[in-house]
Amino acid sequence: MDHTAGIEAAASRIESVTVKTPLHTAARGNVLFKREDLQAGGSFKIRGAANKLLAGDESASRNGVVTVSSGNTGRALCALRAKFPVPVHVFVLDQCEAAKVGHLKRAGAAVHMAGRSFFAAGVRAREFARAHGMLFCSSSADWEFLYGVATIGLELHRARPDLEVIYVPIGGGGLAAALGTFYAGLRGTGRPHIIGVQSARSRPVYEHFHHGRILSTPRATAAACLEGEPEAGAIILDIGRKVLTDVVVVTDDEILEAVARLARVGVLVEPGAAAGYAAYLGHANAADPSGVILTGTAIVPEDLGHTPVAEP
């Protein structure tokens, strides 16, 4: 499969509905931040959602689009409604934060509470989409979605081909798998190490990467989104094992310290989005030019009226 062609096609499709997010240099350290927190919809997920809608079954998408989401994929689909005015149905877990559920409803989504398991929620969402002739949009089981997300790597490589390490926060693992896929497709030497970063208290991707299976039941954590078992049909865990250099874990305290450092310079990200920065602070060699993906804002830009742009 020619992943590079798929990623380049995605970049062309989505350029009119997404933002080429900026790179900001930290005040201290040899690190650059890829500011996906400034992306439309508040996170990188809009890249994948836009590519899926533009590359998907047009007749199905006219009937509506269905997803399973802990918040950000649903927010992304809602943000795209100006261009794709179709019904959006979001299946969320019962433990999803009330603020995220409220935002989805205000943005026009029909929200379906789907129990406490991503796997079961995915089955229910697929059945709903099939029964109503709607497009199912998966952030973990669909190459078109991953190709859209992988355009982050395309932008990053064009701007800074000299990066030696890139730290990528992991919730479900789709972003890390997408970036790893892009960089694995580059010819020649000099590819950066792609390091996935997950909360030590919720680490299914870490366990699958190192042991080939999920060993523990993720515990609730205030510092990172709890996703637990993968969605039905997920492909991202196996992709990640092939294309990532490593997956590491950070503590809640390390994540919250990274959030606080960013907030002091006006960069407001949700805790899980700062996991990559937490790993950089704890593990980086200061001599290596590094990239950190800031994956999502703590406050949706449309609600804020503006988003502060600062240099951490």
WOHUJO-V203823 format. One record per helix or strand of 3 or more residues. SS is the DSSP state (a for helix, b for strand). FROM is the first residue (numbers start at 1). LEN is the number of residues. If there is no record, write none. Layout:
# WOHUJO-V203823
ss=SS from=FROM len=LEN
ss=SS from=FROM len=LEN
This chain:
# WOHUJO-V203823
ss=a from=3 len=12
ss=b from=23 len=3
ss=b from=31 len=5
ss=a from=36 len=3
ss=a from=40 len=3
ss=a from=45 len=11
ss=a from=58 len=6
ss=b from=65 len=4
ss=a from=72 len=11
ss=b from=88 len=5
ss=a from=98 len=9
ss=b from=110 len=4
ss=a from=118 len=15
ss=b from=135 len=3
ss=a from=143 len=17
ss=b from=165 len=5
ss=a from=174 len=11
ss=b from=193 len=7
ss=a from=204 len=8
ss=a from=236 len=8
ss=b from=246 len=5
ss=a from=252 len=13
ss=a from=271 len=13
ss=b from=290 len=5
ss=a from=301 len=4
